Amino acid sequence: MSAAVLAQALTVAQARRAAADRLRERGFDTPDLDARLLLGHALGLGHAALVAQSARRLAPAEAAALDAVLARRLAHEPVARIVGTREFWSLPLRITPAVLVPRPETETVVEAVLAVVARDRPLLIADLGVGSGAILLALLSGLPLAFGIGTDRDTDALRVARDNAQRLALADRVGFVAGDFGTALAGGCDVVVSNPPYIPTADIAALAADVREYDPQAALDGGPDGLAAYRAIAADAARLLAPGGWLAVEIGVDQGEAVSELLAARGLAVTEAPRRDLAGCPRVVTARKA
């Protein structure tokens, strides 16, 4: 019996448990959360409505919709790509195949910047490789006097970032421009941030399926040693930053020393150690222009 036929006989609560059980059996890390989000998406209901309607039986069309989204998740498509949104820094962001799904560890970039900048004066923030706009829009939400500019090589990604800015009522404080990292910018930035591609090319095949199969290849591939993007950013950093300006870049595993050396070689003063994420992993290198 197919999952859709089975689900037709289930209540909302039973369908949620059945979906979670299937995900758990297949070894997914967060089966209960995934099941709730997928069921809510299939039924067009929020969490409160799912609870309120828990005893209601699914209609055939609802059962088919749940079966379809569950099949996609069982094929390791990320939940954020299925439902089309992802929360980052408490901001709901629209996600499309053109952009990375923002990860919780990337919030460490936002934390690093907010820890060093003054919040009571105007700032110009540049996000190199802006993607969905996650980092830049999170910073603008926490720095009400700041203005931002995001760059990306992919015009589809820029459209996603622009749409997210509009949805979050931040469009009047941010602009977007097509270009490779900082090449299209004139400089004078108080803050430059980036979550660049940093996976060594040979390591991409070994990534988890939800990353390898669904994230944009260009947003993952950091070249043979994973450092190609950092070389480009380092080469432009001193020109882009105003005196006293800060640079904060996300890094991959064991890249802290190499990235710090690249930035220091370009005259930036690197902080003593990378900032760690909530899992304790070195995640963000920060540096300042003297």
Phi and psi in degrees as a GROMACS rama.xvg file:
@    title "Ramachandran Plot"
@    xaxis  label "Phi"
@    yaxis  label "Psi"
@TYPE xy
-70.2278  161.152  SER-2
-62.6193  -35.711  ALA-3
-66.3756  -43.8026  ALA-4
-64.4659  -42.4449  VAL-5
-61.6121  -43.2983  LEU-6
-65.8658  -23.897  ALA-7
-61.791  -26.3362  GLN-8
-91.1622  1.5934  ALA-9
-101.201  152.201  LEU-10
-78.5666  171.628  THR-11
-57.9102  -45.9984  VAL-12
-64.4713  -41.4828  ALA-13
-67.6191  -38.2802  GLN-14
-64.5257  -39.1353  ALA-15
-62.2262  -44.4208  ARG-16
-66.9861  -39.8744  ARG-17
-63.7309  -41.6172  ALA-18
-64.1778  -42.3945  ALA-19
-62.7994  -39.8527  ALA-20
-63.0712  -41.4323  ASP-21
-64.4518  -40.3981  ARG-22
-67.7042  -39.8657  LEU-23
-64.1837  -42.3257  ARG-24
-61.146  -30.791  GLU-25
-89.3304  3.47258  ARG-26
85.0153  18.9305  GLY-27
-72.256  145.405  PHE-28
-70.9081  -36.6881  ASP-29
-126.905  66.242  THR-30
-64.1427  -38.5486  PRO-31
-68.7923  -44.4134  ASP-32
-64.4281  -45.1773  LEU-33
-59.7645  -43.8825  ASP-34
-62.5515  -41.1686  ALA-35
-63.4618  -45.9763  ARG-36
-65.4715  -40.8081  LEU-37
-68.5838  -41.8692  LEU-38
-65.3824  -42.6282  LEU-39
-60.8685  -40.1579  GLY-40
-66.5788  -44.0114  HIS-41
-63.8136  -35.9199  ALA-42
-95.0443  -8.86146  LEU-43
68.9824  34.8593  GLY-44
-122.962  144.478  LEU-45
-80.7868  177.185  GLY-46
-60.5965  -44.3327  HIS-47
-62.8146  -40.2787  ALA-48
-68.7277  -35.1581  ALA-49
-60.5189  -42.7574  LEU-50
-66.0236  -44.5051  VAL-51
-64.1771  -31.2799  ALA-52
-104.174  20.8899  GLN-53
-58.8407  -29.3514  SER-54
-89.8743  -6.09206  ALA-55
-76.6613  140.596  ARG-56
-83.7751  144.972  ARG-57
-69.5814  140.265  LEU-58
-77.0856  157.29  ALA-59
-53.4792  -41.5286  PRO-60
-66.1254  -35.7117  ALA-61
-68.2664  -40.4011  GLU-62
-61.9438  -41.6416  ALA-63
-65.3623  -39.2092  ALA-64
-65.1308  -41.2221  ALA-65
-64.6916  -43.3033  LEU-66
-59.3157  -39.1233  ASP-67
-66.8895  -45.93  ALA-68
-72.7085  -33.1578  VAL-69
-65.9598  -39.0696  LEU-70
-61.2503  -39.0585  ALA-71
-64.561  -41.773  ARG-72
-67.0501  -38.9801  ARG-73
-64.7342  -21.5552  LEU-74
-87.3182  10.7937  ALA-75
75.1389  16.1213  HIS-76
-69.4993  129.893  GLU-77
-59.0349  144.103  PRO-78
-57.223  -40.6687  VAL-79
-59.2275  -35.0104  ALA-80
-74.4399  -32.281  ARG-81
-70.4323  -46.4111  ILE-82
-85.8438  -17.0739  VAL-83
85.7361  6.20163  GLY-84
-142.138  157.783  THR-85
-148.47  137.197  ARG-86
-86.5022  134.613  GLU-87
-141.763  125.116  PHE-88
54.21  37.5318  TRP-89
66.5307  14.1373  SER-90
-106.057  130.385  LEU-91
-79.2153  121.387  PRO-92
-115.637  137.987  LEU-93
-77.734  138.784  ARG-94
-123.436  135.877  ILE-95
-131.021  172.702  THR-96
-60.8377  -13.1708  PRO-97
-78.2722  -13.1743  ALA-98
-130.572  156.826  VAL-99
-63.8221  150.102  LEU-100
-78.3355  120.882  VAL-101
-60.2843  134.384  PRO-102
-101.338  151.95  ARG-103
-57.0546  -35.1944  PRO-104
-65.6073  -23.7809  GLU-105
-69.6743  -19.7927  THR-106
-61.2501  -18.9183  GLU-107
-61.8923  -30.4266  THR-108
-63.6778  -44.4805  VAL-109
-61.7332  -45.511  VAL-110
-59.4071  -43.1844  GLU-111
-62.2593  -41.2221  ALA-112
-70.204  -46.1087  VAL-113
-63.1366  -22.3991  LEU-114
-76.3614  -16.624  ALA-115
-121.671  -15.476  VAL-116
-97.0363  157.222  VAL-117
-82.6298  131.408  ALA-118
-91.6495  -4.86733  ARG-119
-105.985  19.4045  ASP-120
-141.629  156.06  ARG-121
-62.493  141.08  PRO-122
-134.664  148.679  LEU-123
-109.851  120.577  LEU-124
-116.074  130.888  ILE-125
-114.992  132.913  ALA-126
-113.989  114.259  ASP-127
-93.3742  112.536  LEU-128
83.1957  59.7714  GLY-129
-70.4648  -25.9311  VAL-130
57.7163  -127.973  GLY-131
-71.0522  -11.46  SER-132
92.6174  6.04147  GLY-133
-52.6659  -55.8371  ALA-134
-65.7524  -49.0616  ILE-135
-63.0724  -45.0804  LEU-136
-70.2397  -33.6906  LEU-137
-63.4348  -42.0715  ALA-138
-65.3637  -43.0159  LEU-139
-63.9803  -33.126  LEU-140
-67.9093  -27.3066  SER-141
-98.0118  -8.78595  GLY-142
-126.794  85.5557  LEU-143
-64.652  -16.6513  PRO-144
-97.6308  0.764864  LEU-145
-87.4699  152.702  ALA-146
-121.595  151.343  PHE-147
-134.65  159.781  GLY-148
-140.625  132.677  ILE-149
-116.044  137.733  GLY-150
-115.742  152.104  THR-151
-162.856  147.485  ASP-152
-74.3221  -24.2209  ARG-153
-97.1114  115.354  ASP-154
-67.99  -26.7659  THR-155
-65.3825  -39.9372  ASP-156
-64.0364  -40.1818  ALA-157
-61.7102  -36.4822  LEU-158
-64.8118  -38.0703  ARG-159
-65.1504  -46.2797  VAL-160
-62.0227  -42.3216  ALA-161
-63.4949  -41.2424  ARG-162
-64.5661  -40.951  ASP-163
-64.0712  -38.9308  ASN-164
-61.2373  -41.4384  ALA-165
-66.664  -42.6237  GLN-166
-62.5368  -31.7688  ARG-167
-95.1675  9.07445  LEU-168
58.1493  38.6899  ALA-169
-116.688  4.65006  LEU-170
-63.3038  -25.4482  ALA-171
-78.5266  -4.62479  ASP-172
-120.725  15.3837  ARG-173
-148.311  146.992  VAL-174
-130.704  162.048  GLY-175
-134.434  142.329  PHE-176
-142.376  139.649  VAL-177
-76.436  132.815  ALA-178
170.56  164.272  GLY-179
-89.7273  103.8  ASP-180
53.0697  -118.239  PHE-181
-98.3745  8.40489  GLY-182
-63.9741  -26.971  THR-183
-91.8519  1.91014  ALA-184
-103.623  149.364  LEU-185
-86.9097  -24.7083  ALA-186
115.05  -165.692  GLY-187
77.0103  21.1504  GLY-188
-83.8659  138.834  CYS-189
-80.0078  -30.2311  ASP-190
-140.847  135.42  VAL-191
-124.196  129.203  VAL-192
-127.166  158.061  VAL-193
-164.721  141.64  SER-194
-117.916  82.2112  ASN-195
-82.041  168.604  PRO-196
-64.442  128.965  PRO-197
-137.922  11.4553  TYR-198
-85.0472  125.183  ILE-199
-56.8073  139.061  PRO-200
-50.6238  -44.011  THR-201
-68.6803  -17.1383  ALA-202
-90.3129  -10.4373  ASP-203
-63.7404  -37.3924  ILE-204
-62.0558  -23.1528  ALA-205
-94.702  0.493758  ALA-206
-68.9277  159.336  LEU-207
-57.746  148.793  ALA-208
-60.1428  -35.9396  ALA-209
-67.8653  -21.3805  ASP-210
-91.7387  -52.7531  VAL-211
-60.1521  -39.9035  ARG-212
-90.6389  -17.2496  GLU-213
-124.62  -24.1836  TYR-214
-80.0579  148.276  ASP-215
-60.4669  130.217  PRO-216
-56.4019  -40.2444  GLN-217
-66.3432  -22.8822  ALA-218
-86.8624  -4.35365  ALA-219
-108.304  -41.5114  LEU-220
-76.0868  109.395  ASP-221
-96.8228  16.503  GLY-222
87.9331  -178.892  GLY-223
-54.4939  -38.5503  PRO-224
-109.635  4.52323  ASP-225
80.1605  3.09233  GLY-226
-111.521  5.96617  LEU-227
-59.041  -43.9544  ALA-228
-66.128  -37.5536  ALA-229
-66.2299  -33.606  TYR-230
-64.1813  -42.6645  ARG-231
-65.3014  -42.1759  ALA-232
-66.5499  -44.0675  ILE-233
-61.7621  -38.2298  ALA-234
-63.7243  -28.4557  ALA-235
-102.312  -12.194  ASP-236
-59.4976  -47.5743  ALA-237
-62.8468  -35.7695  ALA-238
-70.1915  -36.5443  ARG-239
-75.2537  -32.9354  LEU-240
-86.5751  139.681  LEU-241
-75.043  159.467  ALA-242
-54.1284  131.6  PRO-243
83.0343  0.58686  GLY-244
-73.9146  157.366  GLY-245
-111.964  143.496  TRP-246
-117.799  134.65  LEU-247
-136.442  122.146  ALA-248
-128.236  136.977  VAL-249
-73.6829  147.209  GLU-250
-129.522  161.032  ILE-251
-93.8871  -172.308  GLY-252
-60.9109  129.813  VAL-253
61.2281  25.5344  ASP-254
-103.937  -2.94874  GLN-255
-57.1422  -47.8283  GLY-256
-66.744  -45.1646  GLU-257
-64.6607  -43.1714  ALA-258
-67.1042  -40.7749  VAL-259
-59.8984  -41.083  SER-260
-66.3245  -38.9611  GLU-261
-61.9141  -42.4988  LEU-262
-71.2537  -42.498  LEU-263
-62.3876  -35.2368  ALA-264
-66.2933  -19.0019  ALA-265
-98.9381  13.0416  ARG-266
89.9386  9.27892  GLY-267
-89.5805  146.294  LEU-268
-89.9312  109.063  ALA-269
-87.6624  136.954  VAL-270
-65.2717  163.877  THR-271
-59.6341  -44.3556  GLU-272
-144.49  151.696  ALA-273
-60.6831  147.72  PRO-274
-74.0912  136.51  ARG-275
-93.1676  148.855  ARG-276
-84.6347  -175.843  ASP-277
-65.6418  -22.3819  LEU-278
-84.5498  -1.28761  ALA-279
87.3473  6.10041  GLY-280
-87.2954  137.08  CYS-281
-57.4234  123.759  PRO-282
-127.447  -30.2494  ARG-283
-136.559  127.057  VAL-284
-97.2824  129.431  VAL-285
-117.53  147.081  THR-286
-148.467  159.294  ALA-287
-132.381  145.168  ARG-288
-87.3444  125.194  LYS-289
